[in-house]
Amino acid sequence: MKHPLLFTFLLLAGSPLQAGWFFNDPPDYTPEYKAKIAALEGHLSEQRKTTDRWEIATGSFAVGGVLLFVIGTALGARTRQSHDGTRRLGRAVPTTPKPAPAPNGAKHHLGEADPPDRRPTLAA
């Protein structure tokens, strides 16, 4: 409790500083400085307009790209389904076969590398 009070007292005891305190006298803004500042502000506003245009263009391209990706994916899926329906031998992409069930009822769990134990149980 002692330190925060001491810190607050030190902050209040100091004299407040004004912005530009390091100048002995206020700077003289001559017309040439004012012209430089106006030219720089004009340059910055032109850059900002150009940047805004680029932001709009890249945003439009991004939305268009996402839209084309979605349309292409949907058309590809529809084409795949249509092609699978016209084949005489069945699907172009084979389905994964189900493994044969174990005779003793053992189940294969995800993450196991080996097939389930197929030895008869002790009760059998």
N, C-alpha and C positions, 0 to 999 in steps of 0.2 A: 504494500500500500504506500510505502514511503517513496518508491521510485516513480510511480505515475504522477504523484503530486509534485515531486521535484521537477520532473520533465515538463509538466503543465506550467509551473511557475517560470521556468526558464523560457518557455515559448512566449508567455505573456510579458515578460520583462524586456524582451528585445524590441527594438524599434521596428515598425513595419517598413518594408522596402517597397519602393515604387518601381514599376516596370520602367526600364531605361535608366536605372540609377547609375549605371556605369558611364553615362555621358555627362560631361561637365555642363554642357548646354544642349538644348534640343537640336537635333540635326536639321540642317537647312535643306528642305526639299526644293531644289532648283528645278526649273522647267525641264532641264535635260534628264534629271532623275525621274520626274513625273512621266516624261515621254517613254523612258525605258520601261517603267512599271506598266504603263498602258500597253506597250508593245508585247511585253511578256504575258499580260493578262489575255490579250487577244490571241496570242499563240496557244496558251493553255486552253482557251475556250474552243479553238479549232481542233486541237488534239482530242478534247473531250467529245466533240461531235463525231469525229472519225472513230473513236473508240466505241461510242454508242452504236454507230452503224455496224461495226464489226461484231459487236455483241448480238445484235439482232440477227445478222446473217448466220453466225455460227449456231445460235439457238434454233433458227429455222432449219438448218441442215441437220442438227441433232434430232429434232422432232421428226423430220422427214426420214432420217435413217432408221429410227426406232419403228416408225410406221411401216416402212418397207420390209424391215426384218419380220415384223408380226405377220404381214400379208404373205411374205415368202414362206414362212413356217407353216401357215395354214394351208397354202396351196400345195406345199410339199407333202403334208400329211394327207390331204385329200387325194393327191396323185398316187401316193403309196397305197392307200386303201383301194382306189380304183384299179390299180395295177394288180394288187393281190387278188381282187375279185375276178379278174379275167384270166388268171393263170390256171392251167389244167392241173398242175402238180401241187397247188396249194400256195401257202404264203411264201413270200420272198425271204422273209426273216423268220427263221425257224423258232418255234416256241421252245422254252427250256423244258426238257423232259423231267417228269417227277421221278425221283428215285423209288425203287421198289421198297415196299415196307419190310421191315425186319420181321422174321418169323416169330421172334419172341416178344414183339411189341416195343422194342427199344426205339427211341426217337433220336434222330440226328439233330444236334443243337448248333445254332450259328456260332461260328468261330472255331469249331472243331475241324481239324484237318482230315482226320480219318473217318471212315464210315462208321455208323453205330455198331456196337458190339453185337455180333450175330451168334454168339454162343448160346446154347440153351441155358436157361436159368437153373438154379439148384432145385427149385420147386418142381420143375418139369420132369 
